[in-house]
Amino acid sequence: MGLFDFFTQEIAIDLGTANTLIIFKDKIVVDEPSIVAIDRTTNKVLAIGKQAQQMHGKTHENIKTIRPLKDGVIADFHAAENMIRGMIDMINPKKRFIAPSLRMVICIPSGITEVEKRAVRDSAEHAGAKEVYLIHEPMAAAIGIGIDVEEPKGNMIIDIGGGTSEIAVIALAGIVCDQSIRVAGDQFTADVLEYIRRQHNMLIGERTAENIKIQVGSALPELDEPPADITVSGRDLMTGIPKQITVSYTEIAHALDKSISKVEGAILKALEITPPELASDIHETGIYLTGGGALIRGLDKRISQKTKLKVHIAEDPLRAVVRGTGIALKNIDRFNFLMT
């Protein structure tokens, strides 16, 4: 068994629409944007992660940048496989004489179909995995923030990622009821982009829109500790000349309002179908927010006002899911029933 272990590497992957994180030997060793740059003529991978992100929106006709995941699921099979393989290579920069056998635990959205599940499994196997286990994101997030998922107590987790918002009520190591909607970080970025185009007659890129969302993103038009206004450069739609404007958090709160309302609607729907005994537990414990979307200023307050429940933001919301996936991998025998 000891020799077999030497040739087996266990890795936990949070294969996200926006970012991919990998845990190896209890450490987060890879935290990169989920993007690949490919040479159109040779079909060769030029860059992965941060390097490819820097090329995004700035390429010429021979290079294309691809985001292999859309709405939490694999949209480009070939690019996803190359991305997974490239990120695994980041763990092992030194090539071994014998390639290690890989055991992977990958987290997936709770609303995923069997076909989409198969695509994740196949991509991992083509990238060199011998054993692939899949775990649902809300379950991984709950384990990651230290909730005892096996006890007979209801806990509500809201994981707002890049492609999907996962809302789940967990009890007795299972998802009792859930809502998975394809409104999350990417949609928020698209809302910012559209708002700047419509309101300021200016065209900005996806990376700039994402930066605005991070710097001044807000769910409420009035905050106790408002962020400073941000200066944004783009192309004037009327003249075609580059120009600069100043954007405030109040404007972005207005831009994100419709999408956040959809997330609120899904939360209310999940609460509506929650069994009464679990509903009383949630009233007592409150709601847990994880994922990158949890970092939007005032979102916890807004959800709390809507649901009349306490809302807790996880300590490290961006990494809660991958940490939970890592714990599930480490205790694979204990959590085996959670794997699909």
Helices and strands as residue ranges (DSSP letters): H 2-6, E 8-15, E 19-24, E 27-33, E 36-39, E 45-48, H 50-55, E 63-66, E 69-70, E 73-74, H 77-91, E 101-108, H 114-126, E 129-136, H 137-144, E 155-160, E 165-171, E 174-181, H 185-200, E 202-203, H 206-216, E 230-236, E 242-247, H 249-272, H 276-285, E 287-290, G 292-295, H 299-307, E 311-313, H 320-330, G 336-338
